[in-house]
């Protein structure tokens, strides 16, 4: 009888450890991957918008003419600006650095950057799938442990 209660407490301990592993490790890892995916998709969207804007500028101001526009200074606060020469554009390339490009160079950079970001997004998608698979395996083990502990007859141990 003492063996059965000892075994039950061991199983309950294992169940708690599995649940803790799922909650503290796997779930947090999955959340981190989802956050990274969201950041990558946001960057892809921003570069796609920039690409569209550059193409519109190429069509509307082909010779580098003056351009009047509004600029977001942050927190949706806009001011009017005048660009004297629209033949060049500054593009954020990462780590707080901006590079001056011609429109064609900028489009080339954006294509390469989006390719890298898309491959990063695919890798993150695979990472999320792996974490979900690990969660299913652990949940399966947890279910087995609980079936073992609840499936046995209390008096006979079978």
Phi and psi in radians as a Rosetta constraint file:
Dihedral C 1 N 2 CA 2 C 2 CIRCULARHARMONIC -1.171 0.35
Dihedral N 2 CA 2 C 2 N 3 CIRCULARHARMONIC -0.600 0.35
Dihedral C 2 N 3 CA 3 C 3 CIRCULARHARMONIC -1.097 0.35
Dihedral N 3 CA 3 C 3 N 4 CIRCULARHARMONIC -0.731 0.35
Dihedral C 3 N 4 CA 4 C 4 CIRCULARHARMONIC -1.132 0.35
Dihedral N 4 CA 4 C 4 N 5 CIRCULARHARMONIC -0.754 0.35
Dihedral C 4 N 5 CA 5 C 5 CIRCULARHARMONIC -1.229 0.35
Dihedral N 5 CA 5 C 5 N 6 CIRCULARHARMONIC -0.595 0.35
Dihedral C 5 N 6 CA 6 C 6 CIRCULARHARMONIC -1.146 0.35
Dihedral N 6 CA 6 C 6 N 7 CIRCULARHARMONIC -0.731 0.35
Dihedral C 6 N 7 CA 7 C 7 CIRCULARHARMONIC -1.130 0.35
Dihedral N 7 CA 7 C 7 N 8 CIRCULARHARMONIC -0.708 0.35
Dihedral C 7 N 8 CA 8 C 8 CIRCULARHARMONIC -1.096 0.35
Dihedral N 8 CA 8 C 8 N 9 CIRCULARHARMONIC -0.731 0.35
Dihedral C 8 N 9 CA 9 C 9 CIRCULARHARMONIC -1.193 0.35
Dihedral N 9 CA 9 C 9 N 10 CIRCULARHARMONIC -0.613 0.35
Dihedral C 9 N 10 CA 10 C 10 CIRCULARHARMONIC -1.108 0.35
Dihedral N 10 CA 10 C 10 N 11 CIRCULARHARMONIC -0.751 0.35
Dihedral C 10 N 11 CA 11 C 11 CIRCULARHARMONIC -1.147 0.35
Dihedral N 11 CA 11 C 11 N 12 CIRCULARHARMONIC -0.738 0.35
Dihedral C 11 N 12 CA 12 C 12 CIRCULARHARMONIC -1.079 0.35
Dihedral N 12 CA 12 C 12 N 13 CIRCULARHARMONIC -0.663 0.35
Dihedral C 12 N 13 CA 13 C 13 CIRCULARHARMONIC -1.090 0.35
Dihedral N 13 CA 13 C 13 N 14 CIRCULARHARMONIC -0.779 0.35
Dihedral C 13 N 14 CA 14 C 14 CIRCULARHARMONIC -1.121 0.35
Dihedral N 14 CA 14 C 14 N 15 CIRCULARHARMONIC -0.714 0.35
Dihedral C 14 N 15 CA 15 C 15 CIRCULARHARMONIC -1.046 0.35
Dihedral N 15 CA 15 C 15 N 16 CIRCULARHARMONIC -0.793 0.35
Dihedral C 15 N 16 CA 16 C 16 CIRCULARHARMONIC -1.097 0.35
Dihedral N 16 CA 16 C 16 N 17 CIRCULARHARMONIC -0.685 0.35
Dihedral C 16 N 17 CA 17 C 17 CIRCULARHARMONIC -1.135 0.35
Dihedral N 17 CA 17 C 17 N 18 CIRCULARHARMONIC -0.726 0.35
Dihedral C 17 N 18 CA 18 C 18 CIRCULARHARMONIC -1.101 0.35
Dihedral N 18 CA 18 C 18 N 19 CIRCULARHARMONIC -0.793 0.35
Dihedral C 18 N 19 CA 19 C 19 CIRCULARHARMONIC -1.089 0.35
Dihedral N 19 CA 19 C 19 N 20 CIRCULARHARMONIC -0.713 0.35
Dihedral C 19 N 20 CA 20 C 20 CIRCULARHARMONIC -1.122 0.35
Dihedral N 20 CA 20 C 20 N 21 CIRCULARHARMONIC -0.713 0.35
Dihedral C 20 N 21 CA 21 C 21 CIRCULARHARMONIC -1.090 0.35
Dihedral N 21 CA 21 C 21 N 22 CIRCULARHARMONIC -0.742 0.35
Dihedral C 21 N 22 CA 22 C 22 CIRCULARHARMONIC -1.118 0.35
Dihedral N 22 CA 22 C 22 N 23 CIRCULARHARMONIC -0.841 0.35
Dihedral C 22 N 23 CA 23 C 23 CIRCULARHARMONIC -1.249 0.35
Dihedral N 23 CA 23 C 23 N 24 CIRCULARHARMONIC -0.788 0.35
Dihedral C 23 N 24 CA 24 C 24 CIRCULARHARMONIC -1.488 0.35
Dihedral N 24 CA 24 C 24 N 25 CIRCULARHARMONIC -0.477 0.35
Dihedral C 24 N 25 CA 25 C 25 CIRCULARHARMONIC -1.910 0.35
Dihedral N 25 CA 25 C 25 N 26 CIRCULARHARMONIC -1.118 0.35
Dihedral C 25 N 26 CA 26 C 26 CIRCULARHARMONIC -1.143 0.35
Dihedral N 26 CA 26 C 26 N 27 CIRCULARHARMONIC -0.763 0.35
Dihedral C 26 N 27 CA 27 C 27 CIRCULARHARMONIC -1.124 0.35
Dihedral N 27 CA 27 C 27 N 28 CIRCULARHARMONIC -0.711 0.35
Dihedral C 27 N 28 CA 28 C 28 CIRCULARHARMONIC -1.190 0.35
Dihedral N 28 CA 28 C 28 N 29 CIRCULARHARMONIC -0.677 0.35
Dihedral C 28 N 29 CA 29 C 29 CIRCULARHARMONIC -1.070 0.35
Dihedral N 29 CA 29 C 29 N 30 CIRCULARHARMONIC -0.752 0.35
Dihedral C 29 N 30 CA 30 C 30 CIRCULARHARMONIC -1.131 0.35
Dihedral N 30 CA 30 C 30 N 31 CIRCULARHARMONIC -0.724 0.35
Dihedral C 30 N 31 CA 31 C 31 CIRCULARHARMONIC -1.083 0.35
Dihedral N 31 CA 31 C 31 N 32 CIRCULARHARMONIC -0.707 0.35
Dihedral C 31 N 32 CA 32 C 32 CIRCULARHARMONIC -1.121 0.35
Dihedral N 32 CA 32 C 32 N 33 CIRCULARHARMONIC -0.704 0.35
Dihedral C 32 N 33 CA 33 C 33 CIRCULARHARMONIC -1.153 0.35
Dihedral N 33 CA 33 C 33 N 34 CIRCULARHARMONIC -0.744 0.35
Dihedral C 33 N 34 CA 34 C 34 CIRCULARHARMONIC -1.085 0.35
Dihedral N 34 CA 34 C 34 N 35 CIRCULARHARMONIC -0.700 0.35
Dihedral C 34 N 35 CA 35 C 35 CIRCULARHARMONIC -1.121 0.35
Dihedral N 35 CA 35 C 35 N 36 CIRCULARHARMONIC -0.767 0.35
Dihedral C 35 N 36 CA 36 C 36 CIRCULARHARMONIC -1.102 0.35
Dihedral N 36 CA 36 C 36 N 37 CIRCULARHARMONIC -0.701 0.35
Dihedral C 36 N 37 CA 37 C 37 CIRCULARHARMONIC -1.062 0.35
Dihedral N 37 CA 37 C 37 N 38 CIRCULARHARMONIC -0.785 0.35
Dihedral C 37 N 38 CA 38 C 38 CIRCULARHARMONIC -1.052 0.35
Dihedral N 38 CA 38 C 38 N 39 CIRCULARHARMONIC -0.749 0.35
Dihedral C 38 N 39 CA 39 C 39 CIRCULARHARMONIC -1.092 0.35
Dihedral N 39 CA 39 C 39 N 40 CIRCULARHARMONIC -0.737 0.35
Dihedral C 39 N 40 CA 40 C 40 CIRCULARHARMONIC -1.139 0.35
Dihedral N 40 CA 40 C 40 N 41 CIRCULARHARMONIC -0.778 0.35
Dihedral C 40 N 41 CA 41 C 41 CIRCULARHARMONIC -1.134 0.35
Dihedral N 41 CA 41 C 41 N 42 CIRCULARHARMONIC -0.598 0.35
Dihedral C 41 N 42 CA 42 C 42 CIRCULARHARMONIC -1.114 0.35
Dihedral N 42 CA 42 C 42 N 43 CIRCULARHARMONIC -0.769 0.35
Dihedral C 42 N 43 CA 43 C 43 CIRCULARHARMONIC -1.118 0.35
Dihedral N 43 CA 43 C 43 N 44 CIRCULARHARMONIC -0.730 0.35
Dihedral C 43 N 44 CA 44 C 44 CIRCULARHARMONIC -1.043 0.35
Dihedral N 44 CA 44 C 44 N 45 CIRCULARHARMONIC -0.763 0.35
Dihedral C 44 N 45 CA 45 C 45 CIRCULARHARMONIC -1.078 0.35
Dihedral N 45 CA 45 C 45 N 46 CIRCULARHARMONIC -0.755 0.35
Dihedral C 45 N 46 CA 46 C 46 CIRCULARHARMONIC -1.108 0.35
Dihedral N 46 CA 46 C 46 N 47 CIRCULARHARMONIC -0.764 0.35
Dihedral C 46 N 47 CA 47 C 47 CIRCULARHARMONIC -1.167 0.35
Dihedral N 47 CA 47 C 47 N 48 CIRCULARHARMONIC -0.614 0.35
Dihedral C 47 N 48 CA 48 C 48 CIRCULARHARMONIC -1.151 0.35
Dihedral N 48 CA 48 C 48 N 49 CIRCULARHARMONIC -0.721 0.35
Dihedral C 48 N 49 CA 49 C 49 CIRCULARHARMONIC -1.103 0.35
Dihedral N 49 CA 49 C 49 N 50 CIRCULARHARMONIC -0.717 0.35
Dihedral C 49 N 50 CA 50 C 50 CIRCULARHARMONIC -1.097 0.35
Dihedral N 50 CA 50 C 50 N 51 CIRCULARHARMONIC -0.721 0.35
Dihedral C 50 N 51 CA 51 C 51 CIRCULARHARMONIC -1.050 0.35
Dihedral N 51 CA 51 C 51 N 52 CIRCULARHARMONIC -0.777 0.35
Dihedral C 51 N 52 CA 52 C 52 CIRCULARHARMONIC -1.095 0.35
Dihedral N 52 CA 52 C 52 N 53 CIRCULARHARMONIC -0.760 0.35
Dihedral C 52 N 53 CA 53 C 53 CIRCULARHARMONIC -1.096 0.35
Dihedral N 53 CA 53 C 53 N 54 CIRCULARHARMONIC -0.748 0.35
Dihedral C 53 N 54 CA 54 C 54 CIRCULARHARMONIC -1.084 0.35
Dihedral N 54 CA 54 C 54 N 55 CIRCULARHARMONIC -0.759 0.35
Dihedral C 54 N 55 CA 55 C 55 CIRCULARHARMONIC -1.108 0.35
Dihedral N 55 CA 55 C 55 N 56 CIRCULARHARMONIC -0.684 0.35
Dihedral C 55 N 56 CA 56 C 56 CIRCULARHARMONIC -1.132 0.35
Dihedral N 56 CA 56 C 56 N 57 CIRCULARHARMONIC -0.711 0.35
Dihedral C 56 N 57 CA 57 C 57 CIRCULARHARMONIC -1.138 0.35
Dihedral N 57 CA 57 C 57 N 58 CIRCULARHARMONIC -0.676 0.35
Dihedral C 57 N 58 CA 58 C 58 CIRCULARHARMONIC -1.062 0.35
Dihedral N 58 CA 58 C 58 N 59 CIRCULARHARMONIC -0.707 0.35
Dihedral C 58 N 59 CA 59 C 59 CIRCULARHARMONIC -1.313 0.35
Dihedral N 59 CA 59 C 59 N 60 CIRCULARHARMONIC -0.667 0.35
Dihedral C 59 N 60 CA 60 C 60 CIRCULARHARMONIC -1.554 0.35
Dihedral N 60 CA 60 C 60 N 61 CIRCULARHARMONIC -0.453 0.35
Dihedral C 60 N 61 CA 61 C 61 CIRCULARHARMONIC -2.329 0.35
Dihedral N 61 CA 61 C 61 N 62 CIRCULARHARMONIC 1.191 0.35
Dihedral C 61 N 62 CA 62 C 62 CIRCULARHARMONIC -1.202 0.35
Dihedral N 62 CA 62 C 62 N 63 CIRCULARHARMONIC -0.428 0.35
Dihedral C 62 N 63 CA 63 C 63 CIRCULARHARMONIC -1.813 0.35
Dihedral N 63 CA 63 C 63 N 64 CIRCULARHARMONIC 0.273 0.35
Dihedral C 63 N 64 CA 64 C 64 CIRCULARHARMONIC 1.304 0.35
Dihedral N 64 CA 64 C 64 N 65 CIRCULARHARMONIC 0.587 0.35
Dihedral C 64 N 65 CA 65 C 65 CIRCULARHARMONIC -1.209 0.35
Dihedral N 65 CA 65 C 65 N 66 CIRCULARHARMONIC 2.978 0.35
Dihedral C 65 N 66 CA 66 C 66 CIRCULARHARMONIC -1.160 0.35
Dihedral N 66 CA 66 C 66 N 67 CIRCULARHARMONIC 2.639 0.35
Dihedral C 66 N 67 CA 67 C 67 CIRCULARHARMONIC -2.406 0.35
Dihedral N 67 CA 67 C 67 N 68 CIRCULARHARMONIC 2.275 0.35
Dihedral C 67 N 68 CA 68 C 68 CIRCULARHARMONIC -1.799 0.35
Dihedral N 68 CA 68 C 68 N 69 CIRCULARHARMONIC 2.305 0.35
Dihedral C 68 N 69 CA 69 C 69 CIRCULARHARMONIC -2.635 0.35
Dihedral N 69 CA 69 C 69 N 70 CIRCULARHARMONIC 3.077 0.35
Dihedral C 69 N 70 CA 70 C 70 CIRCULARHARMONIC -1.944 0.35
Dihedral N 70 CA 70 C 70 N 71 CIRCULARHARMONIC 2.522 0.35
Dihedral C 70 N 71 CA 71 C 71 CIRCULARHARMONIC -2.125 0.35
Dihedral N 71 CA 71 C 71 N 72 CIRCULARHARMONIC 2.336 0.35
Dihedral C 71 N 72 CA 72 C 72 CIRCULARHARMONIC -1.403 0.35
Dihedral N 72 CA 72 C 72 N 73 CIRCULARHARMONIC 2.030 0.35
Dihedral C 72 N 73 CA 73 C 73 CIRCULARHARMONIC -1.529 0.35
Dihedral N 73 CA 73 C 73 N 74 CIRCULARHARMONIC -0.063 0.35
Dihedral C 73 N 74 CA 74 C 74 CIRCULARHARMONIC 2.126 0.35
Dihedral N 74 CA 74 C 74 N 75 CIRCULARHARMONIC 2.606 0.35
Dihedral C 74 N 75 CA 75 C 75 CIRCULARHARMONIC 0.833 0.35
Dihedral N 75 CA 75 C 75 N 76 CIRCULARHARMONIC 0.762 0.35
Dihedral C 75 N 76 CA 76 C 76 CIRCULARHARMONIC 0.981 0.35
Dihedral N 76 CA 76 C 76 N 77 CIRCULARHARMONIC 0.600 0.35
Dihedral C 76 N 77 CA 77 C 77 CIRCULARHARMONIC -1.803 0.35
Dihedral N 77 CA 77 C 77 N 78 CIRCULARHARMONIC 2.013 0.35
Dihedral C 77 N 78 CA 78 C 78 CIRCULARHARMONIC -1.926 0.35
Dihedral N 78 CA 78 C 78 N 79 CIRCULARHARMONIC 2.635 0.35
Dihedral C 78 N 79 CA 79 C 79 CIRCULARHARMONIC -2.430 0.35
Dihedral N 79 CA 79 C 79 N 80 CIRCULARHARMONIC 2.769 0.35
Dihedral C 79 N 80 CA 80 C 80 CIRCULARHARMONIC -1.374 0.35
Dihedral N 80 CA 80 C 80 N 81 CIRCULARHARMONIC 2.531 0.35
Dihedral C 80 N 81 CA 81 C 81 CIRCULARHARMONIC -2.466 0.35
Dihedral N 81 CA 81 C 81 N 82 CIRCULARHARMONIC 2.689 0.35
Dihedral C 81 N 82 CA 82 C 82 CIRCULARHARMONIC -2.150 0.35
Dihedral N 82 CA 82 C 82 N 83 CIRCULARHARMONIC 2.202 0.35
Dihedral C 82 N 83 CA 83 C 83 CIRCULARHARMONIC -1.769 0.35
Dihedral N 83 CA 83 C 83 N 84 CIRCULARHARMONIC 2.051 0.35
Dihedral C 83 N 84 CA 84 C 84 CIRCULARHARMONIC -1.237 0.35
Dihedral N 84 CA 84 C 84 N 85 CIRCULARHARMONIC -0.697 0.35
Dihedral C 84 N 85 CA 85 C 85 CIRCULARHARMONIC -2.275 0.35
Dihedral N 85 CA 85 C 85 N 86 CIRCULARHARMONIC 1.985 0.35
Dihedral C 85 N 86 CA 86 C 86 CIRCULARHARMONIC -1.676 0.35
Dihedral N 86 CA 86 C 86 N 87 CIRCULARHARMONIC 0.293 0.35
Dihedral C 86 N 87 CA 87 C 87 CIRCULARHARMONIC -1.413 0.35
Dihedral N 87 CA 87 C 87 N 88 CIRCULARHARMONIC -0.299 0.35
Dihedral C 87 N 88 CA 88 C 88 CIRCULARHARMONIC -2.162 0.35
Dihedral N 88 CA 88 C 88 N 89 CIRCULARHARMONIC 2.722 0.35
Dihedral C 88 N 89 CA 89 C 89 CIRCULARHARMONIC -2.503 0.35
Dihedral N 89 CA 89 C 89 N 90 CIRCULARHARMONIC 2.532 0.35
Dihedral C 89 N 90 CA 90 C 90 CIRCULARHARMONIC -1.673 0.35
Dihedral N 90 CA 90 C 90 N 91 CIRCULARHARMONIC 2.309 0.35
Dihedral C 90 N 91 CA 91 C 91 CIRCULARHARMONIC -2.185 0.35
Dihedral N 91 CA 91 C 91 N 92 CIRCULARHARMONIC 2.315 0.35
Dihedral C 91 N 92 CA 92 C 92 CIRCULARHARMONIC -1.239 0.35
Dihedral N 92 CA 92 C 92 N 93 CIRCULARHARMONIC 2.078 0.35
Dihedral C 92 N 93 CA 93 C 93 CIRCULARHARMONIC -1.788 0.35
Dihedral N 93 CA 93 C 93 N 94 CIRCULARHARMONIC -0.066 0.35
Dihedral C 93 N 94 CA 94 C 94 CIRCULARHARMONIC 2.091 0.35
Dihedral N 94 CA 94 C 94 N 95 CIRCULARHARMONIC 2.750 0.35
Dihedral C 94 N 95 CA 95 C 95 CIRCULARHARMONIC 0.989 0.35
Dihedral N 95 CA 95 C 95 N 96 CIRCULARHARMONIC 0.513 0.35
Dihedral C 95 N 96 CA 96 C 96 CIRCULARHARMONIC 1.394 0.35
Dihedral N 96 CA 96 C 96 N 97 CIRCULARHARMONIC 0.146 0.35
Dihedral C 96 N 97 CA 97 C 97 CIRCULARHARMONIC -1.715 0.35
Dihedral N 97 CA 97 C 97 N 98 CIRCULARHARMONIC 2.485 0.35
Dihedral C 97 N 98 CA 98 C 98 CIRCULARHARMONIC -2.126 0.35
Dihedral N 98 CA 98 C 98 N 99 CIRCULARHARMONIC 2.424 0.35
Dihedral C 98 N 99 CA 99 C 99 CIRCULARHARMONIC -2.117 0.35
Dihedral N 99 CA 99 C 99 N 100 CIRCULARHARMONIC 2.423 0.35
Dihedral C 99 N 100 CA 100 C 100 CIRCULARHARMONIC -1.497 0.35
Dihedral N 100 CA 100 C 100 N 101 CIRCULARHARMONIC 2.147 0.35
Dihedral C 100 N 101 CA 101 C 101 CIRCULARHARMONIC -2.162 0.35
Dihedral N 101 CA 101 C 101 N 102 CIRCULARHARMONIC 2.733 0.35
Dihedral C 101 N 102 CA 102 C 102 CIRCULARHARMONIC -1.345 0.35
Dihedral N 102 CA 102 C 102 N 103 CIRCULARHARMONIC 2.940 0.35
Dihedral C 102 N 103 CA 103 C 103 CIRCULARHARMONIC -1.044 0.35
Dihedral N 103 CA 103 C 103 N 104 CIRCULARHARMONIC -0.758 0.35
Dihedral C 103 N 104 CA 104 C 104 CIRCULARHARMONIC -1.135 0.35
Dihedral N 104 CA 104 C 104 N 105 CIRCULARHARMONIC -0.715 0.35
Dihedral C 104 N 105 CA 105 C 105 CIRCULARHARMONIC -1.113 0.35
Dihedral N 105 CA 105 C 105 N 106 CIRCULARHARMONIC -0.722 0.35
Dihedral C 105 N 106 CA 106 C 106 CIRCULARHARMONIC -1.110 0.35
Dihedral N 106 CA 106 C 106 N 107 CIRCULARHARMONIC -0.755 0.35
Dihedral C 106 N 107 CA 107 C 107 CIRCULARHARMONIC -1.104 0.35
Dihedral N 107 CA 107 C 107 N 108 CIRCULARHARMONIC -0.683 0.35
Dihedral C 107 N 108 CA 108 C 108 CIRCULARHARMONIC -1.088 0.35
Dihedral N 108 CA 108 C 108 N 109 CIRCULARHARMONIC -0.819 0.35
Dihedral C 108 N 109 CA 109 C 109 CIRCULARHARMONIC -1.052 0.35
Dihedral N 109 CA 109 C 109 N 110 CIRCULARHARMONIC -0.774 0.35
Dihedral C 109 N 110 CA 110 C 110 CIRCULARHARMONIC -1.085 0.35
Dihedral N 110 CA 110 C 110 N 111 CIRCULARHARMONIC -0.718 0.35
Dihedral C 110 N 111 CA 111 C 111 CIRCULARHARMONIC -1.046 0.35
Dihedral N 111 CA 111 C 111 N 112 CIRCULARHARMONIC -0.813 0.35
Dihedral C 111 N 112 CA 112 C 112 CIRCULARHARMONIC -1.147 0.35
Dihedral N 112 CA 112 C 112 N 113 CIRCULARHARMONIC -0.772 0.35
Dihedral C 112 N 113 CA 113 C 113 CIRCULARHARMONIC -1.109 0.35
Dihedral N 113 CA 113 C 113 N 114 CIRCULARHARMONIC -0.739 0.35
Dihedral C 113 N 114 CA 114 C 114 CIRCULARHARMONIC -1.141 0.35
Dihedral N 114 CA 114 C 114 N 115 CIRCULARHARMONIC -0.622 0.35
Dihedral C 114 N 115 CA 115 C 115 CIRCULARHARMONIC -1.075 0.35
Dihedral N 115 CA 115 C 115 N 116 CIRCULARHARMONIC -0.784 0.35
Dihedral C 115 N 116 CA 116 C 116 CIRCULARHARMONIC -1.117 0.35
Dihedral N 116 CA 116 C 116 N 117 CIRCULARHARMONIC -0.778 0.35
Dihedral C 116 N 117 CA 117 C 117 CIRCULARHARMONIC -1.131 0.35
Dihedral N 117 CA 117 C 117 N 118 CIRCULARHARMONIC -0.655 0.35
Dihedral C 117 N 118 CA 118 C 118 CIRCULARHARMONIC -1.147 0.35
Dihedral N 118 CA 118 C 118 N 119 CIRCULARHARMONIC -0.691 0.35
Dihedral C 118 N 119 CA 119 C 119 CIRCULARHARMONIC -1.192 0.35
Dihedral N 119 CA 119 C 119 N 120 CIRCULARHARMONIC -0.602 0.35
Dihedral C 119 N 120 CA 120 C 120 CIRCULARHARMONIC -1.124 0.35
Dihedral N 120 CA 120 C 120 N 121 CIRCULARHARMONIC -0.728 0.35
Dihedral C 120 N 121 CA 121 C 121 CIRCULARHARMONIC -1.094 0.35
Dihedral N 121 CA 121 C 121 N 122 CIRCULARHARMONIC -0.705 0.35
Dihedral C 121 N 122 CA 122 C 122 CIRCULARHARMONIC -1.123 0.35
Dihedral N 122 CA 122 C 122 N 123 CIRCULARHARMONIC -0.728 0.35
Dihedral C 122 N 123 CA 123 C 123 CIRCULARHARMONIC -1.106 0.35
Dihedral N 123 CA 123 C 123 N 124 CIRCULARHARMONIC -0.741 0.35
Dihedral C 123 N 124 CA 124 C 124 CIRCULARHARMONIC -1.129 0.35
Dihedral N 124 CA 124 C 124 N 125 CIRCULARHARMONIC -0.613 0.35
Dihedral C 124 N 125 CA 125 C 125 CIRCULARHARMONIC -1.118 0.35
Dihedral N 125 CA 125 C 125 N 126 CIRCULARHARMONIC -0.736 0.35
Dihedral C 125 N 126 CA 126 C 126 CIRCULARHARMONIC -1.141 0.35
Dihedral N 126 CA 126 C 126 N 127 CIRCULARHARMONIC -0.703 0.35
Dihedral C 126 N 127 CA 127 C 127 CIRCULARHARMONIC -1.069 0.35
Dihedral N 127 CA 127 C 127 N 128 CIRCULARHARMONIC -0.735 0.35
Dihedral C 127 N 128 CA 128 C 128 CIRCULARHARMONIC -1.099 0.35
Dihedral N 128 CA 128 C 128 N 129 CIRCULARHARMONIC -0.713 0.35
Dihedral C 128 N 129 CA 129 C 129 CIRCULARHARMONIC -1.122 0.35
Dihedral N 129 CA 129 C 129 N 130 CIRCULARHARMONIC -0.690 0.35
Dihedral C 129 N 130 CA 130 C 130 CIRCULARHARMONIC -1.106 0.35
Dihedral N 130 CA 130 C 130 N 131 CIRCULARHARMONIC -0.767 0.35
Dihedral C 130 N 131 CA 131 C 131 CIRCULARHARMONIC -1.119 0.35
Dihedral N 131 CA 131 C 131 N 132 CIRCULARHARMONIC -0.726 0.35
Dihedral C 131 N 132 CA 132 C 132 CIRCULARHARMONIC -1.088 0.35
Dihedral N 132 CA 132 C 132 N 133 CIRCULARHARMONIC -0.689 0.35
Dihedral C 132 N 133 CA 133 C 133 CIRCULARHARMONIC -1.121 0.35
Dihedral N 133 CA 133 C 133 N 134 CIRCULARHARMONIC -0.726 0.35
Dihedral C 133 N 134 CA 134 C 134 CIRCULARHARMONIC -1.087 0.35
Dihedral N 134 CA 134 C 134 N 135 CIRCULARHARMONIC -0.687 0.35
Dihedral C 134 N 135 CA 135 C 135 CIRCULARHARMONIC -1.101 0.35
Dihedral N 135 CA 135 C 135 N 136 CIRCULARHARMONIC -0.717 0.35
Dihedral C 135 N 136 CA 136 C 136 CIRCULARHARMONIC -1.126 0.35
Dihedral N 136 CA 136 C 136 N 137 CIRCULARHARMONIC -0.696 0.35
Dihedral C 136 N 137 CA 137 C 137 CIRCULARHARMONIC -1.107 0.35
Dihedral N 137 CA 137 C 137 N 138 CIRCULARHARMONIC -0.812 0.35
Dihedral C 137 N 138 CA 138 C 138 CIRCULARHARMONIC -1.131 0.35
Dihedral N 138 CA 138 C 138 N 139 CIRCULARHARMONIC -0.716 0.35
Dihedral C 138 N 139 CA 139 C 139 CIRCULARHARMONIC -1.121 0.35
Dihedral N 139 CA 139 C 139 N 140 CIRCULARHARMONIC -0.637 0.35
Dihedral C 139 N 140 CA 140 C 140 CIRCULARHARMONIC -1.109 0.35
Dihedral N 140 CA 140 C 140 N 141 CIRCULARHARMONIC -0.755 0.35
Dihedral C 140 N 141 CA 141 C 141 CIRCULARHARMONIC -1.100 0.35
Dihedral N 141 CA 141 C 141 N 142 CIRCULARHARMONIC -0.682 0.35
Dihedral C 141 N 142 CA 142 C 142 CIRCULARHARMONIC -1.116 0.35
Dihedral N 142 CA 142 C 142 N 143 CIRCULARHARMONIC -0.751 0.35
Dihedral C 142 N 143 CA 143 C 143 CIRCULARHARMONIC -1.119 0.35
Dihedral N 143 CA 143 C 143 N 144 CIRCULARHARMONIC -0.720 0.35
Dihedral C 143 N 144 CA 144 C 144 CIRCULARHARMONIC -1.068 0.35
Dihedral N 144 CA 144 C 144 N 145 CIRCULARHARMONIC -0.795 0.35
Dihedral C 144 N 145 CA 145 C 145 CIRCULARHARMONIC -1.049 0.35
Dihedral N 145 CA 145 C 145 N 146 CIRCULARHARMONIC -0.734 0.35
Dihedral C 145 N 146 CA 146 C 146 CIRCULARHARMONIC -1.227 0.35
Dihedral N 146 CA 146 C 146 N 147 CIRCULARHARMONIC -0.612 0.35
Dihedral C 146 N 147 CA 147 C 147 CIRCULARHARMONIC -1.174 0.35
Dihedral N 147 CA 147 C 147 N 148 CIRCULARHARMONIC -0.640 0.35
Dihedral C 147 N 148 CA 148 C 148 CIRCULARHARMONIC -1.119 0.35
Dihedral N 148 CA 148 C 148 N 149 CIRCULARHARMONIC -0.802 0.35
Dihedral C 148 N 149 CA 149 C 149 CIRCULARHARMONIC -1.282 0.35
Dihedral N 149 CA 149 C 149 N 150 CIRCULARHARMONIC -0.575 0.35
Dihedral C 149 N 150 CA 150 C 150 CIRCULARHARMONIC -1.630 0.35
Dihedral N 150 CA 150 C 150 N 151 CIRCULARHARMONIC -0.295 0.35
Dihedral C 150 N 151 CA 151 C 151 CIRCULARHARMONIC -1.433 0.35
Dihedral N 151 CA 151 C 151 N 152 CIRCULARHARMONIC -0.362 0.35
Dihedral C 151 N 152 CA 152 C 152 CIRCULARHARMONIC -1.398 0.35
Dihedral N 152 CA 152 C 152 N 153 CIRCULARHARMONIC 2.566 0.35
Dihedral C 152 N 153 CA 153 C 153 CIRCULARHARMONIC -1.306 0.35
Dihedral N 153 CA 153 C 153 N 154 CIRCULARHARMONIC 2.322 0.35
Dihedral C 153 N 154 CA 154 C 154 CIRCULARHARMONIC -1.093 0.35
Dihedral N 154 CA 154 C 154 N 155 CIRCULARHARMONIC -0.624 0.35
Dihedral C 154 N 155 CA 155 C 155 CIRCULARHARMONIC -1.440 0.35
Dihedral N 155 CA 155 C 155 N 156 CIRCULARHARMONIC -0.718 0.35
Dihedral C 155 N 156 CA 156 C 156 CIRCULARHARMONIC -1.594 0.35
Dihedral N 156 CA 156 C 156 N 157 CIRCULARHARMONIC -0.426 0.35
Dihedral C 156 N 157 CA 157 C 157 CIRCULARHARMONIC 1.479 0.35
Dihedral N 157 CA 157 C 157 N 158 CIRCULARHARMONIC 0.099 0.35
